[in-house]
């Protein structure tokens, strides 16, 4: 089961980290691949916020990617990266959802309806993955 969860964590974490890194370094490419909203579809302030978030995420979200790899190879170090990476992803997902809800309530353009739905689903999956990984990490560190 550890290998299966490691593959799930690695796949989802890598998608987020690589997507955010690409959104920071090459926004037009990330837009073409539908990894981020097109600048024309969102409010300029929201676009700037998302670009800044992408830069920070490129530096911080790698921790859950490492946790996934360490789970797959059954390394005893995985729970440390699971806790830190899970915390980073839980914050990432919570902030992303909260920001979008607040912006929508204020009538700020945050993307096409389809893109907004995809963002909520993806952020929810990343948050759930983070929470499960954190919960799974705790007993590993206690035993």
DAQUI-V799073 format. One record per backbone hydrogen bond with DSSP energy under -0.5 kcal/mol. NH is the residue of the N-H (numbers start at 0). CO is the residue of the C=O. Records with the same first field share a line. If there is no record, write none. Layout:
NH = CO  CO
//
This chain:
4 = 0
5 = 1
6 = 2
7 = 3
8 = 4
9 = 5
10 = 6
11 = 7
12 = 8
13 = 9
14 = 10
15 = 11
16 = 12
17 = 13
18 = 14
19 = 15
20 = 16
21 = 17
22 = 18
23 = 19
24 = 20
25 = 21
28 = 25
29 = 25
30 = 26
31 = 27
32 = 28
33 = 30
34 = 29
35 = 29
40 = 37
41 = 38
42 = 108
46 = 42
47 = 43
48 = 44
49 = 45
50 = 46
51 = 47
52 = 48
53 = 49
54 = 50
55 = 51
56 = 52
57 = 53
58 = 54  55
59 = 55
60 = 56
62 = 59
63 = 60
64 = 60
65 = 61
66 = 62
67 = 63
68 = 64
69 = 65
70 = 66
71 = 67
72 = 68
73 = 70
74 = 69
77 = 74
79 = 76
80 = 76
81 = 77
82 = 78
83 = 79
84 = 80
85 = 81
86 = 82
87 = 83
88 = 84
89 = 85
90 = 86
91 = 87
92 = 88
93 = 89
94 = 90
95 = 91
96 = 92
97 = 93
98 = 94
99 = 95
100 = 96
101 = 97
102 = 98
103 = 99
104 = 100
105 = 101
106 = 103
107 = 102
110 = 40
115 = 111
116 = 112
117 = 113
118 = 114
119 = 115
120 = 116
121 = 117
122 = 118
123 = 119
124 = 120
125 = 121
126 = 122
127 = 123
128 = 124
129 = 125
130 = 126
131 = 127
132 = 128
133 = 129
134 = 130
135 = 131
136 = 132
137 = 133
138 = 134
139 = 135
140 = 136  137
141 = 137
142 = 138
//
